[in-house]
Amino acid sequence: MPLGLIVESPKTLAFVEYEDRDPTGNEVQVRTTVSGIKHGTEINIYRGIVPFANAVFDADIRAFRPLRDDEEPEPFFPHKLGSWAAGVVTAVGPDVQRLKVGDRVHGGWKHGQTAIMPEDRLYPIKDGVDDETMVFADPAIFALGGIHDAAIKLGDRVAIFGLGAIGMMALQMARLSGAGQIFAVDPIPGRLDLAQKLGADVVVSSAGTDAGLAIKRQTEGRGVDVAIDISGVYAALQQALRCVHREGLVVTVSFYGDQTGRIDLSSEWHHNRITLRSSMPVWGCAHRWQPMWDLARVECVAIGLLEDQKLQVEPLIGARVPFEQAADAYAMIDESPGDKVKILLTYD
């Protein structure tokens, strides 16, 4: 039987067997060739740092709340891991129209040796494009959502905080959007070097440095027009608030798994009337430029950028780890990610 990957409890991974079945209706069966680990969201799940573990997200009021007396808790663990993968079609249901056995596809499914997916949630992989490239569709989607929320104008000065996969893609998209000057901020030297190769004009180490003040000085006191924080760390968000000009914009993209940091809203935030904007293209959140834009269009555009090789992704691959050694991959990211921007799981 094929194997899937779950986190049984914080930092404890396990493989679970599951029954394969024939696809029905518009379903497609896929044999996975590669899947990508999300170094932010998935690692926070792996660590057990998620609001869902102790509260209910009430869709009616759009808020996390404690359980009511008449509600039974739904355990968060065990929890499936994974976000985006690529593979080969091995069987199709009777109503499938576009895909056939042998086609290469990619889409949003969990880490596992096989998957059953609706045809309309799968994208064909074009000839000349490799499977690994299309696994980057997930970070590309979130990066594009952040770039749209940043509303970058031709000539804008932009700061990108957090140079993981989403940050590196946002950097490249900022350049494609016409940014006049791009600052890239991260504590890891290898990531700063890579950011320069991918188009950053100025790199700033946040390790023991007042990055916000450094950016102000680099811009002769003016500051940047917009800062995009993709670090998930409150200290970085604080520096993002410090580096924008009066009435500037700060956009947050990543999940804040930081359990010890805090934000000081009495300083630049208060005195410069800064706008702080959350970027979230999923969870039922509408695109800010609706009805012209929605998640489906964002996905298609992000995928098109990858297909047309307008985004460099091969330099972002820090390691390729066999699926059977997934525990080692998660531990590597958790304990010492270093300059490994994206770790991929490979499947025989």
C-alpha positions in Angstrom: 0.0 0.0 0.0 1.2 3.6 -0.6 2.5 5.8 2.2 1.4 9.3 3.3 3.1 11.6 5.8 1.6 12.9 9.0 2.8 14.7 12.1 1.5 12.6 15.1 2.5 15.2 17.7 4.9 18.1 17.7 8.2 17.1 16.0 7.1 13.5 15.6 6.5 12.3 12.1 5.1 9.0 10.9 4.2 7.3 7.7 0.7 5.9 7.3 -0.5 3.3 4.8 -3.6 4.0 2.9 -5.7 2.1 0.4 -5.4 3.2 -3.2 -8.6 3.2 -5.3 -9.7 3.7 -8.8 -10.7 7.3 -9.6 -14.4 8.0 -10.3 -16.2 10.8 -12.1 -13.8 13.6 -12.8 -11.1 12.3 -10.5 -7.5 11.6 -11.5 -5.0 9.3 -9.9 -1.4 10.7 -9.7 1.9 9.0 -8.8 3.9 11.7 -7.0 7.4 12.5 -8.3 8.3 15.5 -6.1 6.7 17.6 -3.4 7.8 20.8 -1.6 8.0 21.5 2.1 6.7 24.9 3.2 9.4 26.2 5.5 7.0 28.5 7.2 3.5 27.1 7.7 4.5 23.4 7.6 7.3 23.8 10.1 5.1 25.7 12.5 2.6 22.7 12.2 5.5 20.4 12.8 6.5 22.4 15.9 2.9 22.5 17.1 2.7 26.3 16.8 -0.8 26.8 15.3 -3.9 28.5 16.7 -6.0 25.6 15.6 -4.5 23.4 18.3 -6.3 25.2 21.1 -9.2 27.1 19.5 -11.8 27.0 16.8 -11.8 29.2 13.8 -15.4 30.3 13.5 -16.1 30.9 9.9 -19.3 32.9 10.7 -17.6 35.5 12.8 -14.1 35.1 11.2 -12.4 34.8 14.5 -10.7 32.2 16.7 -12.7 31.4 19.8 -12.7 28.9 22.7 -15.0 25.9 22.5 -18.6 26.2 23.6 -20.1 23.9 26.2 -21.9 21.9 23.5 -18.9 21.4 21.3 -16.4 18.6 21.3 -12.8 19.4 20.6 -11.4 18.2 17.3 -7.8 17.1 17.9 -5.3 18.9 15.6 -2.9 16.0 15.7 -2.4 13.7 13.8 -2.2 16.1 10.9 -1.3 15.6 7.2 1.6 17.5 5.9 2.2 19.0 2.4 1.0 21.7 0.1 2.1 21.4 -3.6 3.4 18.5 -5.6 4.0 17.1 -9.1 3.6 13.7 -10.6 2.4 11.5 -13.4 -1.2 10.5 -14.2 -1.7 6.8 -13.7 -5.5 6.5 -14.0 -8.5 8.7 -14.9 -12.2 8.6 -14.1 -14.8 8.3 -16.8 -15.7 12.0 -16.8 -12.2 13.3 -17.2 -11.8 15.4 -20.3 -8.3 17.0 -20.5 -5.9 14.6 -18.9 -4.8 11.1 -19.9 -2.5 8.4 -18.4 1.1 9.4 -18.7 0.5 13.2 -18.5 2.7 15.1 -16.1 0.7 17.3 -13.7 1.1 19.5 -10.6 -1.3 20.8 -8.0 -2.1 21.2 -4.3 -1.9 17.8 -2.6 -0.3 16.4 0.5 3.0 14.5 0.8 2.3 11.0 -0.3 3.3 8.5 -2.9 -0.1 8.8 -4.7 -3.0 11.2 -4.8 -6.6 11.3 -6.1 -7.5 14.8 -7.3 -10.3 16.4 -9.2 -9.2 17.1 -12.7 -10.0 20.8 -12.4 -7.5 21.2 -9.5 -4.6 19.8 -11.6 -2.4 21.7 -14.0 -0.6 20.0 -16.9 3.2 20.4 -17.0 4.3 21.8 -20.3 7.0 20.1 -22.4 10.4 21.6 -21.6 9.4 22.4 -18.0 10.6 20.1 -15.2 8.5 18.8 -12.3 10.6 20.5 -9.7 10.0 23.9 -11.2 6.2 23.6 -10.9 6.4 22.6 -7.2 7.3 26.3 -6.7 3.7 27.2 -7.7 2.7 27.3 -4.0 5.3 30.0 -2.9 4.7 31.8 -6.2 1.0 32.1 -5.5 1.6 33.6 -2.0 4.4 35.9 -3.3 2.1 37.2 -6.1 -0.6 37.8 -3.6 1.8 39.9 -1.5 3.0 41.8 -4.5 -0.5 42.7 -5.4 -1.3 43.8 -1.9 1.8 45.9 -2.0 0.5 47.7 -5.1 4.0 48.5 -6.3 4.3 51.4 -8.7 6.9 51.9 -11.4 9.9 53.3 -9.7 8.9 52.5 -6.1 11.5 51.7 -3.5 10.7 48.3 -1.9 12.1 46.3 1.0 11.7 42.5 1.3 12.1 41.0 4.7 12.6 37.2 4.9 14.4 35.5 2.0 12.8 32.1 2.0 11.1 30.7 -1.1 8.2 33.2 -1.0 10.6 36.1 -0.3 12.9 35.2 -3.1 10.0 35.0 -5.5 8.5 38.3 -4.2 11.9 39.9 -4.8 11.9 38.8 -8.5 8.2 39.8 -8.9 8.9 43.2 -7.4 11.5 43.8 -10.1 9.0 42.5 -12.8 6.4 45.0 -11.3 8.8 47.9 -11.9 10.4 48.5 -8.5 13.1 51.1 -8.9 15.2 50.0 -5.9 14.9 46.7 -4.0 16.3 46.1 -0.5 16.6 42.5 0.6 16.8 41.7 4.4 17.7 38.4 6.1 20.1 37.2 8.8 21.6 34.4 6.7 24.6 35.5 4.6 24.0 32.8 1.9 20.5 34.0 1.3 21.7 37.6 1.0 24.3 36.5 -1.6 21.6 34.7 -3.5 19.2 37.7 -3.3 21.8 39.9 -5.0 22.1 37.4 -7.8 18.3 37.4 -8.2 18.1 41.2 -8.5 18.3 42.9 -5.2 20.0 46.3 -5.4 21.0 46.4 -1.7 21.2 43.5 0.8 21.0 44.2 4.5 21.8 41.7 7.2 19.3 41.7 10.1 21.7 39.8 12.4 22.7 42.3 15.0 21.8 45.2 12.7 19.2 47.9 12.9 17.9 47.1 9.4 15.2 49.7 9.4 17.7 52.5 10.2 20.2 51.1 7.7 17.6 51.3 4.9 16.6 54.9 6.0 20.3 55.9 5.7 20.7 54.1 2.3 17.8 56.2 1.0 19.1 59.5 2.4 16.4 59.4 5.1 13.5 59.0 2.8 12.7 55.4 3.5 11.0 52.9 1.2 7.5 53.2 -0.3 6.5 49.7 0.8 8.0 46.9 2.9 6.9 43.3 2.5 7.6 41.1 5.6 7.8 37.4 4.8 9.9 36.4 7.7 7.3 35.3 10.3 9.4 37.1 13.0 8.1 40.1 14.9 11.6 41.7 15.1 11.6 41.8 11.3 8.1 43.3 11.2 9.3 46.0 13.6 12.2 46.8 11.2 9.7 46.9 8.3 7.7 49.5 10.2 10.9 51.5 10.8 12.1 51.5 7.2 9.0 52.9 5.3 8.5 56.6 4.9 5.7 58.7 6.5 2.3 57.2 5.6 4.1 54.3 3.9 2.8 50.7 3.5 3.9 47.5 5.2 2.5 44.2 3.9 2.7 40.9 5.9 2.7 37.6 4.0 3.9 34.9 6.3 2.5 33.2 9.4 4.0 34.5 12.6 5.2 31.5 14.5 7.4 33.7 16.7 6.3 32.9 20.2 8.5 35.4 22.1 8.7 38.6 20.0 6.5 41.7 20.3 5.6 44.8 18.2 6.1 48.3 19.5 3.2 50.4 18.1 4.2 53.5 20.0 7.1 54.4 17.8 7.2 54.7 13.9 3.8 53.0 13.5 2.1 55.7 15.6 4.1 58.7 14.6 4.3 58.1 10.8 0.7 56.9 10.3 1.8 53.8 8.6 -0.6 51.3 6.9 -0.2 47.7 8.0 -1.8 45.3 5.5 -2.3 41.5 5.8 -1.9 39.5 2.6 -3.9 36.3 2.6 -5.0 35.0 -0.8 -6.7 31.9 0.6 -9.0 31.0 3.6 -11.9 32.6 1.7 -10.3 36.1 1.6 -11.2 38.1 -1.5 -8.6 39.7 -3.7 -8.3 43.4 -3.1 -8.8 44.1 -6.8 -11.9 41.9 -7.1 -13.9 41.1 -9.3 -11.1 41.4 -11.9 -8.8 39.3 -9.8 -9.5 36.2 -7.7 -7.5 33.2 -6.4 -8.0 31.3 -9.7 -6.5 34.1 -11.7 -3.6 34.6 -9.2 -2.8 30.8 -9.5 -2.8 30.9 -13.3 -0.6 34.0 -13.5 1.9 32.6 -10.9 2.0 29.3 -12.8 2.5 31.1 -16.1 5.5 33.0 -14.6 7.1 29.7 -13.8 6.3 28.1 -17.1 7.7 31.1 -19.0 10.9 31.0 -16.8 10.4 34.5 -15.7 11.2 33.3 -12.1 14.4 31.6 -11.2 13.8 28.7 -8.9 16.6 26.2 -9.4 19.0 28.3 -7.2 16.4 28.1 -4.4 16.6 24.3 -4.1 18.7 23.7 -1.0 18.4 19.9 -0.9 16.5 17.0 -2.4 15.6 14.4 0.2 14.0 11.0 -0.5 10.5 10.8 0.8 11.5 7.9 3.1 13.8 10.3 4.9 11.2 13.1 5.4 11.9 13.2 9.1 15.5 14.2 8.4 14.3 17.0 6.1 11.9 18.5 8.7 14.5 18.3 11.4 17.0 20.0 9.1 14.7 22.9 8.5 13.6 23.1 12.1 17.1 23.1 13.6 19.5 24.7 11.1 18.0 25.7 7.7 21.1 27.7 6.9 20.9 28.9 3.3 18.6 26.1 2.2 15.7 28.1 0.8 13.5 25.2 -0.3 13.8 21.5 0.5 12.1 19.1 -1.9 11.0 15.5 -1.2 11.7 13.1 -4.1 9.8 9.9 -4.8 11.0 6.7 -6.6 
